Amino acid sequence: AKIHARIADRRRDSLHKITTRLVRDNQTIVIEDLTVRNMVKNRTLARAISDAAWSEFRRMLEYKAQWYGREVIAVDRWFPSSKLCSACGTLQDKMPLNVRTWTCDCGMTHDRDVNAANNLLAAGLAVTVCGAGVRPQRSTPDRQSATKQKPSRREP
């Protein structure tokens, strides 16, 4: 019991240090709105996901951001951050978890996680600039995305 308590204390201490540093160093923090309950259903990843304390990390991040006057933006879990080319915007059809690097038709080679981080940042910044929600891209040509909105004019 003492060992488990010590491990929990170390995890909590690490989470406090990481979240405090993130909030102090960044004005806007973009995270993915993940459903940990569904992620744990994958048997090969369940232990690593449970051990990481994602919900506690997000809770700490949100209350510290509020405390420091920062903004935390949670991007929709269905946003295709890993499958969307951050260079040209092309959406790949299917990409299993074992594919860690991929090359887009435009010739750009992506690391899956770095590409997802770039896409999440762009989506989060689109929210702060335009005030729109972040949802998966739709293929209907008549709808404009949040990044194509024009800023409203201020009248004197």
MODELLER restraints for C-alpha pairs under 7 A, 6 or more apart:
rsr = mdl.restraints
at = mdl.atoms
rsr.add(forms.Gaussian(group=physical.xy_distance, feature=features.Distance(at['CA:15:A'], at['CA:57:A']), mean=6.15, stdev=0.5))
rsr.add(forms.Gaussian(group=physical.xy_distance, feature=features.Distance(at['CA:19:A'], at['CA:60:A']), mean=6.55, stdev=0.5))
rsr.add(forms.Gaussian(group=physical.xy_distance, feature=features.Distance(at['CA:19:A'], at['CA:61:A']), mean=5.34, stdev=0.5))
rsr.add(forms.Gaussian(group=physical.xy_distance, feature=features.Distance(at['CA:20:A'], at['CA:64:A']), mean=6.92, stdev=0.5))
rsr.add(forms.Gaussian(group=physical.xy_distance, feature=features.Distance(at['CA:23:A'], at['CA:64:A']), mean=6.73, stdev=0.5))
rsr.add(forms.Gaussian(group=physical.xy_distance, feature=features.Distance(at['CA:23:A'], at['CA:65:A']), mean=5.72, stdev=0.5))
rsr.add(forms.Gaussian(group=physical.xy_distance, feature=features.Distance(at['CA:23:A'], at['CA:70:A']), mean=6.91, stdev=0.5))
rsr.add(forms.Gaussian(group=physical.xy_distance, feature=features.Distance(at['CA:27:A'], at['CA:70:A']), mean=5.21, stdev=0.5))
rsr.add(forms.Gaussian(group=physical.xy_distance, feature=features.Distance(at['CA:27:A'], at['CA:71:A']), mean=6.43, stdev=0.5))
rsr.add(forms.Gaussian(group=physical.xy_distance, feature=features.Distance(at['CA:28:A'], at['CA:70:A']), mean=6.04, stdev=0.5))
rsr.add(forms.Gaussian(group=physical.xy_distance, feature=features.Distance(at['CA:28:A'], at['CA:71:A']), mean=4.77, stdev=0.5))
rsr.add(forms.Gaussian(group=physical.xy_distance, feature=features.Distance(at['CA:28:A'], at['CA:72:A']), mean=5.91, stdev=0.5))
rsr.add(forms.Gaussian(group=physical.xy_distance, feature=features.Distance(at['CA:29:A'], at['CA:71:A']), mean=6.21, stdev=0.5))
rsr.add(forms.Gaussian(group=physical.xy_distance, feature=features.Distance(at['CA:29:A'], at['CA:72:A']), mean=4.79, stdev=0.5))
rsr.add(forms.Gaussian(group=physical.xy_distance, feature=features.Distance(at['CA:29:A'], at['CA:73:A']), mean=6.19, stdev=0.5))
rsr.add(forms.Gaussian(group=physical.xy_distance, feature=features.Distance(at['CA:30:A'], at['CA:72:A']), mean=5.83, stdev=0.5))
rsr.add(forms.Gaussian(group=physical.xy_distance, feature=features.Distance(at['CA:30:A'], at['CA:73:A']), mean=4.76, stdev=0.5))
rsr.add(forms.Gaussian(group=physical.xy_distance, feature=features.Distance(at['CA:30:A'], at['CA:74:A']), mean=5.96, stdev=0.5))
rsr.add(forms.Gaussian(group=physical.xy_distance, feature=features.Distance(at['CA:30:A'], at['CA:120:A']), mean=6.63, stdev=0.5))
rsr.add(forms.Gaussian(group=physical.xy_distance, feature=features.Distance(at['CA:30:A'], at['CA:121:A']), mean=6.06, stdev=0.5))
rsr.add(forms.Gaussian(group=physical.xy_distance, feature=features.Distance(at['CA:30:A'], at['CA:124:A']), mean=5.62, stdev=0.5))
rsr.add(forms.Gaussian(group=physical.xy_distance, feature=features.Distance(at['CA:31:A'], at['CA:73:A']), mean=6.18, stdev=0.5))
rsr.add(forms.Gaussian(group=physical.xy_distance, feature=features.Distance(at['CA:31:A'], at['CA:74:A']), mean=4.92, stdev=0.5))
rsr.add(forms.Gaussian(group=physical.xy_distance, feature=features.Distance(at['CA:31:A'], at['CA:75:A']), mean=6.17, stdev=0.5))
rsr.add(forms.Gaussian(group=physical.xy_distance, feature=features.Distance(at['CA:32:A'], at['CA:74:A']), mean=5.30, stdev=0.5))
rsr.add(forms.Gaussian(group=physical.xy_distance, feature=features.Distance(at['CA:32:A'], at['CA:75:A']), mean=4.85, stdev=0.5))
rsr.add(forms.Gaussian(group=physical.xy_distance, feature=features.Distance(at['CA:32:A'], at['CA:76:A']), mean=6.48, stdev=0.5))
rsr.add(forms.Gaussian(group=physical.xy_distance, feature=features.Distance(at['CA:32:A'], at['CA:77:A']), mean=6.04, stdev=0.5))
rsr.add(forms.Gaussian(group=physical.xy_distance, feature=features.Distance(at['CA:33:A'], at['CA:74:A']), mean=5.21, stdev=0.5))
rsr.add(forms.Gaussian(group=physical.xy_distance, feature=features.Distance(at['CA:33:A'], at['CA:75:A']), mean=5.61, stdev=0.5))
rsr.add(forms.Gaussian(group=physical.xy_distance, feature=features.Distance(at['CA:33:A'], at['CA:76:A']), mean=5.52, stdev=0.5))
rsr.add(forms.Gaussian(group=physical.xy_distance, feature=features.Distance(at['CA:33:A'], at['CA:77:A']), mean=4.98, stdev=0.5))
rsr.add(forms.Gaussian(group=physical.xy_distance, feature=features.Distance(at['CA:34:A'], at['CA:77:A']), mean=5.53, stdev=0.5))
rsr.add(forms.Gaussian(group=physical.xy_distance, feature=features.Distance(at['CA:40:A'], at['CA:46:A']), mean=4.32, stdev=0.5))
rsr.add(forms.Gaussian(group=physical.xy_distance, feature=features.Distance(at['CA:40:A'], at['CA:49:A']), mean=6.54, stdev=0.5))
rsr.add(forms.Gaussian(group=physical.xy_distance, feature=features.Distance(at['CA:62:A'], at['CA:72:A']), mean=6.37, stdev=0.5))
rsr.add(forms.Gaussian(group=physical.xy_distance, feature=features.Distance(at['CA:65:A'], at['CA:71:A']), mean=6.05, stdev=0.5))
rsr.add(forms.Gaussian(group=physical.xy_distance, feature=features.Distance(at['CA:65:A'], at['CA:72:A']), mean=6.71, stdev=0.5))
rsr.add(forms.Gaussian(group=physical.xy_distance, feature=features.Distance(at['CA:73:A'], at['CA:124:A']), mean=6.14, stdev=0.5))
rsr.add(forms.Gaussian(group=physical.xy_distance, feature=features.Distance(at['CA:75:A'], at['CA:120:A']), mean=6.96, stdev=0.5))
rsr.add(forms.Gaussian(group=physical.xy_distance, feature=features.Distance(at['CA:75:A'], at['CA:124:A']), mean=6.73, stdev=0.5))
rsr.add(forms.Gaussian(group=physical.xy_distance, feature=features.Distance(at['CA:75:A'], at['CA:134:A']), mean=5.80, stdev=0.5))
rsr.add(forms.Gaussian(group=physical.xy_distance, feature=features.Distance(at['CA:76:A'], at['CA:134:A']), mean=6.04, stdev=0.5))
rsr.add(forms.Gaussian(group=physical.xy_distance, feature=features.Distance(at['CA:76:A'], at['CA:135:A']), mean=5.86, stdev=0.5))
rsr.add(forms.Gaussian(group=physical.xy_distance, feature=features.Distance(at['CA:78:A'], at['CA:136:A']), mean=6.11, stdev=0.5))
rsr.add(forms.Gaussian(group=physical.xy_distance, feature=features.Distance(at['CA:79:A'], at['CA:135:A']), mean=5.76, stdev=0.5))
rsr.add(forms.Gaussian(group=physical.xy_distance, feature=features.Distance(at['CA:79:A'], at['CA:136:A']), mean=4.40, stdev=0.5))
rsr.add(forms.Gaussian(group=physical.xy_distance, feature=features.Distance(at['CA:80:A'], at['CA:136:A']), mean=6.38, stdev=0.5))
rsr.add(forms.Gaussian(group=physical.xy_distance, feature=features.Distance(at['CA:81:A'], at['CA:116:A']), mean=4.45, stdev=0.5))
rsr.add(forms.Gaussian(group=physical.xy_distance, feature=features.Distance(at['CA:81:A'], at['CA:119:A']), mean=5.43, stdev=0.5))
rsr.add(forms.Gaussian(group=physical.xy_distance, feature=features.Distance(at['CA:81:A'], at['CA:120:A']), mean=6.21, stdev=0.5))
rsr.add(forms.Gaussian(group=physical.xy_distance, feature=features.Distance(at['CA:82:A'], at['CA:112:A']), mean=5.59, stdev=0.5))
rsr.add(forms.Gaussian(group=physical.xy_distance, feature=features.Distance(at['CA:82:A'], at['CA:113:A']), mean=6.79, stdev=0.5))
rsr.add(forms.Gaussian(group=physical.xy_distance, feature=features.Distance(at['CA:82:A'], at['CA:115:A']), mean=6.16, stdev=0.5))
rsr.add(forms.Gaussian(group=physical.xy_distance, feature=features.Distance(at['CA:82:A'], at['CA:116:A']), mean=4.44, stdev=0.5))
rsr.add(forms.Gaussian(group=physical.xy_distance, feature=features.Distance(at['CA:83:A'], at['CA:91:A']), mean=5.71, stdev=0.5))
rsr.add(forms.Gaussian(group=physical.xy_distance, feature=features.Distance(at['CA:83:A'], at['CA:92:A']), mean=5.15, stdev=0.5))
rsr.add(forms.Gaussian(group=physical.xy_distance, feature=features.Distance(at['CA:83:A'], at['CA:95:A']), mean=6.77, stdev=0.5))
rsr.add(forms.Gaussian(group=physical.xy_distance, feature=features.Distance(at['CA:84:A'], at['CA:90:A']), mean=5.73, stdev=0.5))
rsr.add(forms.Gaussian(group=physical.xy_distance, feature=features.Distance(at['CA:84:A'], at['CA:91:A']), mean=4.48, stdev=0.5))
rsr.add(forms.Gaussian(group=physical.xy_distance, feature=features.Distance(at['CA:84:A'], at['CA:92:A']), mean=6.32, stdev=0.5))
rsr.add(forms.Gaussian(group=physical.xy_distance, feature=features.Distance(at['CA:85:A'], at['CA:91:A']), mean=6.36, stdev=0.5))
rsr.add(forms.Gaussian(group=physical.xy_distance, feature=features.Distance(at['CA:85:A'], at['CA:104:A']), mean=6.66, stdev=0.5))
rsr.add(forms.Gaussian(group=physical.xy_distance, feature=features.Distance(at['CA:86:A'], at['CA:115:A']), mean=6.18, stdev=0.5))
rsr.add(forms.Gaussian(group=physical.xy_distance, feature=features.Distance(at['CA:86:A'], at['CA:118:A']), mean=6.54, stdev=0.5))
rsr.add(forms.Gaussian(group=physical.xy_distance, feature=features.Distance(at['CA:86:A'], at['CA:119:A']), mean=5.84, stdev=0.5))
rsr.add(forms.Gaussian(group=physical.xy_distance, feature=features.Distance(at['CA:88:A'], at['CA:106:A']), mean=6.98, stdev=0.5))
rsr.add(forms.Gaussian(group=physical.xy_distance, feature=features.Distance(at['CA:100:A'], at['CA:111:A']), mean=6.03, stdev=0.5))
rsr.add(forms.Gaussian(group=physical.xy_distance, feature=features.Distance(at['CA:100:A'], at['CA:112:A']), mean=5.19, stdev=0.5))
rsr.add(forms.Gaussian(group=physical.xy_distance, feature=features.Distance(at['CA:101:A'], at['CA:110:A']), mean=5.48, stdev=0.5))
rsr.add(forms.Gaussian(group=physical.xy_distance, feature=features.Distance(at['CA:101:A'], at['CA:111:A']), mean=4.44, stdev=0.5))
rsr.add(forms.Gaussian(group=physical.xy_distance, feature=features.Distance(at['CA:101:A'], at['CA:112:A']), mean=5.46, stdev=0.5))
rsr.add(forms.Gaussian(group=physical.xy_distance, feature=features.Distance(at['CA:102:A'], at['CA:109:A']), mean=5.67, stdev=0.5))
rsr.add(forms.Gaussian(group=physical.xy_distance, feature=features.Distance(at['CA:102:A'], at['CA:110:A']), mean=5.39, stdev=0.5))
rsr.add(forms.Gaussian(group=physical.xy_distance, feature=features.Distance(at['CA:102:A'], at['CA:111:A']), mean=6.71, stdev=0.5))
rsr.add(forms.Gaussian(group=physical.xy_distance, feature=features.Distance(at['CA:103:A'], at['CA:109:A']), mean=4.17, stdev=0.5))
rsr.add(forms.Gaussian(group=physical.xy_distance, feature=features.Distance(at['CA:103:A'], at['CA:110:A']), mean=6.10, stdev=0.5))
rsr.add(forms.Gaussian(group=physical.xy_distance, feature=features.Distance(at['CA:123:A'], at['CA:134:A']), mean=6.40, stdev=0.5))
rsr.add(forms.Gaussian(group=physical.xy_distance, feature=features.Distance(at['CA:126:A'], at['CA:146:A']), mean=6.54, stdev=0.5))
rsr.add(forms.Gaussian(group=physical.xy_distance, feature=features.Distance(at['CA:126:A'], at['CA:147:A']), mean=5.81, stdev=0.5))
rsr.add(forms.Gaussian(group=physical.xy_distance, feature=features.Distance(at['CA:127:A'], at['CA:133:A']), mean=6.05, stdev=0.5))
rsr.add(forms.Gaussian(group=physical.xy_distance, feature=features.Distance(at['CA:127:A'], at['CA:134:A']), mean=6.81, stdev=0.5))
rsr.add(forms.Gaussian(group=physical.xy_distance, feature=features.Distance(at['CA:130:A'], at['CA:146:A']), mean=6.42, stdev=0.5))
rsr.add(forms.Gaussian(group=physical.xy_distance, feature=features.Distance(at['CA:130:A'], at['CA:147:A']), mean=6.99, stdev=0.5))
rsr.add(forms.Gaussian(group=physical.xy_distance, feature=features.Distance(at['CA:130:A'], at['CA:149:A']), mean=6.89, stdev=0.5))
rsr.add(forms.Gaussian(group=physical.xy_distance, feature=features.Distance(at['CA:132:A'], at['CA:146:A']), mean=5.92, stdev=0.5))
